[in-house]
Amino acid sequence: MRREFHVRFSEGAGVRFPRATRPVIVCTSEQDAERILTALPKRFGRFGLTLHPDKTRLVRFVRPAQPPTPPRNLPPAGPGGPSSFDFLGFTFHWARSRTGRWVVTRKTAKDRLARAIKRVSTWCREHRHEPVTQQHQALCRAVQGHYAYYAVTGNSRQIGRFVRKVEEAWHKWLARRSNSVRDYWSRFAKIQQRFPLPPPRIVHKLRGLHTQPMRT
């Protein structure tokens, strides 16, 4: 973003902003970020909008070094440091697009994923003696709810991991209902065929955020 950056906010017929909107603005220089942070409160004030003082901040977010001829299928930048940050349950990090360019993408934050897995495991333990049909319905709702928020473009690996952990927790606590079955995985495979969980799928197709000059 090397030139003047204009952002226009308007509400037309049938279009209204939610009460809490949380945008993420990526800038190519620290000076541009500070200038936007200074101008946004004034611009928002014209429309009767305000910025939350405790939830508005600048984060150092450095793009990895760009090689002269970027190869494809490179792994994403490692988490931590200036190459990633957590926001609203997601970790924003740098990754390679299909054309080999660096883009900003999202994945489930580690603490949120661990919390979701623990919550499902606790539920399976507390309801392990309920009929399998009822357990299946409840777990399907949990998986669908997870997809509704976290199933965004670039996060397929994390939502796939969540489903696998749900299946492992379900198997673990079903197996503890009785000690008579030693190899419960073969029996659980039949349960999975009859009561499959929703497969991983992307619900929100979002494009990667490019750091290029733009006007709106």
CORDA-V256219 format. One record per pair of residues at least 12 apart in sequence whose ideal C-beta (glycine too) atoms are under 6 Angstrom apart, sorted by sequence separation. I is the first residue (numbers start at 1). GAP is how many residues later the second one is. D is the distance in whole Angstrom. If there is no record, write none. Layout:
i=I gap=GAP d=D
i=I gap=GAP d=D
This chain:
i=92 gap=12 d=6
i=64 gap=13 d=5
i=92 gap=14 d=6
i=77 gap=16 d=6
i=90 gap=16 d=4
i=91 gap=16 d=5
i=146 gap=16 d=6
i=76 gap=17 d=6
i=77 gap=17 d=4
i=171 gap=17 d=5
i=91 gap=18 d=5
i=76 gap=19 d=4
i=90 gap=19 d=6
i=62 gap=20 d=4
i=89 gap=20 d=6
i=60 gap=22 d=5
i=74 gap=22 d=5
i=120 gap=22 d=6
i=86 gap=23 d=5
i=89 gap=23 d=4
i=33 gap=25 d=5
i=1 gap=26 d=6
i=59 gap=26 d=5
i=1 gap=27 d=5
i=72 gap=28 d=5
i=64 gap=30 d=6
i=70 gap=30 d=4
i=1 gap=31 d=5
i=63 gap=31 d=6
i=163 gap=34 d=6
i=163 gap=37 d=6
i=9 gap=38 d=6
i=63 gap=39 d=5
i=160 gap=40 d=4
i=159 gap=41 d=5
i=108 gap=42 d=5
i=124 gap=45 d=5
i=128 gap=45 d=4
i=106 gap=46 d=6
i=120 gap=46 d=5
i=124 gap=46 d=6
i=106 gap=48 d=6
i=107 gap=48 d=5
i=117 gap=48 d=5
i=121 gap=48 d=4
i=125 gap=48 d=5
i=105 gap=49 d=4
i=106 gap=49 d=6
i=120 gap=49 d=6
i=124 gap=49 d=4
i=128 gap=49 d=6
i=153 gap=49 d=6
i=108 gap=50 d=4
i=107 gap=51 d=5
i=151 gap=51 d=5
i=151 gap=52 d=4
i=152 gap=52 d=5
i=153 gap=52 d=5
i=153 gap=53 d=5
i=143 gap=54 d=5
i=144 gap=54 d=6
i=152 gap=54 d=5
i=143 gap=55 d=5
i=147 gap=56 d=5
i=140 gap=58 d=6
i=136 gap=59 d=4
i=26 gap=78 d=6
i=105 gap=103 d=5
i=104 gap=104 d=6
i=103 gap=105 d=3
i=104 gap=105 d=4
i=103 gap=107 d=6
i=97 gap=111 d=6
i=26 gap=183 d=6
i=28 gap=183 d=5
i=26 gap=185 d=5
i=7 gap=209 d=6
i=2 gap=211 d=6
i=1 gap=212 d=6
